Amino acid sequence: MRQKLILAFITLIATLFMGCSLQTTVPPMAKYSLDISLPKASAPHGQYSDKVVRMAQLESSTMLSGRMIVYTADNGQSYSYTKARWMESVNRQVSNLMMRSVSNSGLFKDVVAYRSKAKNDYLLETGLYDFSQRVHDDGSSEVHLMIKVRLLEQYSRKIVKSHIFEYSEKDLDGNVKGAIKGYNILMKRYLTALNAWLDKAS
């Protein structure tokens, strides 16, 4: 009888440990990044072809400086996807994409980073005011993008021109994949419009 009790106790302990092991198994975190196809670099041309532009540090909210992927429901409450994160913060991704896109455009002699020691003629300031997903009660979602860009003369700080770019994309899936798809569409649209705006005479 005693042996049966000991065997039952051992079985119970083993079952408990197996249950704990199963409960602590956590699905891997999915990590996402913006994936935009950019045109190949072209030869410098136009009014800035002999000028160097510096990309200023991008201004954004604290939320866009982290790696959480956030969405807002129709009730106005904001949430973050528990099993998904950005590979890099949104503001860093947008900054990198802008620098690559403007460099590839061939509009300037060169494009230098904010911390570069190279001399420059112009400064490109960017404010990221909206980068958000709205998930609706019907399971669909929409994403929004609003960016203000300002081109300044480096030494006089005179504003050459400024513009607000604002876009939205609707009828997306109300999940993280829908968000990433929408953001890629809007960023592609924005980068194309940014280069066209820079190429346009002020």
N, C-alpha and C positions, 0 to 999 in steps of 0.2 A: 504493500500500500504506500509506504514511504517513497519507494522508487518511482511509483506512478505520479505522486505529488511533485517530486523533484523534476521529473520529465515534463510535466504540465507547466511548471514554473519556468523552466528553460525555454519551452516553446513560446510561452507568453512574452518573455523578454525578447526573444528573437523577432517575434511578430511586431513588437513595439518599435524595435530598432529599424526594422524594414520599413515600417510606416513613416518614421521620422526621416529616413533616407529619401523616401519618395516625395515627402512634403517639401524638402529643402532643394529639390531639383528645380532650378529656375531656367526658363527658356532664354536663349541668348538674346542680347540686346541688338536690335536692328539699327544700323547706322546709315544715315543718308547724307548726300551732298548734292548741290546743284550741278546739273550736267548740261552745259550749253555748248553747242558746236559753234566755233568762231571762224570767220573767214581767214584765209591765209594772209600773211603780211604782204602789203603792197608798197611800192616805192613812194616816198614822200611827195606830196603835191599840195597846191593850194596856198592860202594866206599864212599858214603856220609851218610851212615846210622847212623853214630854217630856224624854228624855235623849239625850245625845250619846255615841257610842262611837268610840274610836280604834282603828284596826287596827294592832297591833304588827307589827314586822318578822317575817316568817315564818322559822322555824328549819328548816333542812334540811341534808342532807349536801352536801359540796362538789360531788359529781357532779351534783346537781340544780340547781346554780348555773350550770352551763355549758349549752351548746346541743347536746351530743351526745345521740343517742337510743340508749340502751343496752338490751341484753337479756341474759338468762342462759340458757345451754343446760342440758340435763339432766345434763351432766357437771360442772356447777357453775362452769364458766368464763363470764366476762362478756365481751361483745363490744359494739362500737358499729356501727351501720349506716354503711357508708362513703359512701353516696350520699344520705344523708338527715340533716337537722339540724332542730332547733327554730327557729322564727322568733325566739322569746325563751326564756329559761331557764324551766324548769318552775316554780321557786319564784315567779318574777315573774308567770307566767300564772295560777297558783293564787291568788296574792295579789290580782291584779286581778279575777279572777272572783268571789272571795269578797266583795270590796268592792262590786262591782256588784250581786251577789245580795242582800246584806244591805241595801244602799241601796234596792233595788227592793221589798224585802219590806214596807217601811213600818213596821217594828217600832220603829225609833228616830227621834227627831226629825231626827238627821243622823248620817252616818258620815264620819269624817275620816281622812285618811291619816296615817301615822306622823310625817311631818315637818311636818304642818300646825301653825300657831301657834294654832289655835282651841282653846278650852277644851273639855274633855270630862268626862263623868261616869264612863264605864267604859272598860276596856281589854280588847280581845279578842286573846289570844295564841294563836298557832297553831304546832304542830310537825308537819312533814311527815316521817313516819317510813318510809313505804314507797310507792314509785311505780315499779313494776317490771313487766317482761314476762318470762315464762318460756316459752321455745320448746322444744317437745318433739321427740323423735326422729321421731315420726310426722308432723311437719309442722304440727301444731296448736300453739296457744299459749294462755296465760292471763295476765291482768294483775291486779295487786294494788294496793290503795290503803289506807293507814292514816294517819289524821290525828288528832292530839289538839288539842282546843280548850279554852281556859280563859277564862272571863269574870271579870274582877276589878274591884273598885271602884277608881277612879283614885287617890284620896288615901290611903285606909287600906291599899290593896293586898290587901284581904281577898278570898279566892276566893269568888265567888258560886256558881259551879258549873263543873264540867269534865266532859268526855266524850271517849271515843275512838271514832272512826268507822272501821270496817274493812269493806272490800268486796273482792270478786273477781269476775271475769267469765271464763268458760271457753269452750272450743270456738271460738276465734278463729283466723284464718289466722296462720301462723307467720312473719309478715313485718311491715314497718313499718306497712302499712295496717291490719293486724289490731290492732297496738298502739294506733294512733290511735283506731280505732273503739272499742276497749275502754276506753281512758282517757276518752273522751267520755261513754260510758255511766256509768262510775263517778263522774265528776265531777258529772254531772247528778243522780245518786242522792245524792251527798254534799251538794250545795248545797241540795237539797230538804229533806234530813234536818236540816241545820244550821239552816235557818230555822225548822223545826218545833220543834227543840230550844230555840232562843232564845225562841220564843214561849211555850213551856211554863213555867209558874210554877216558880221555883226552890225 
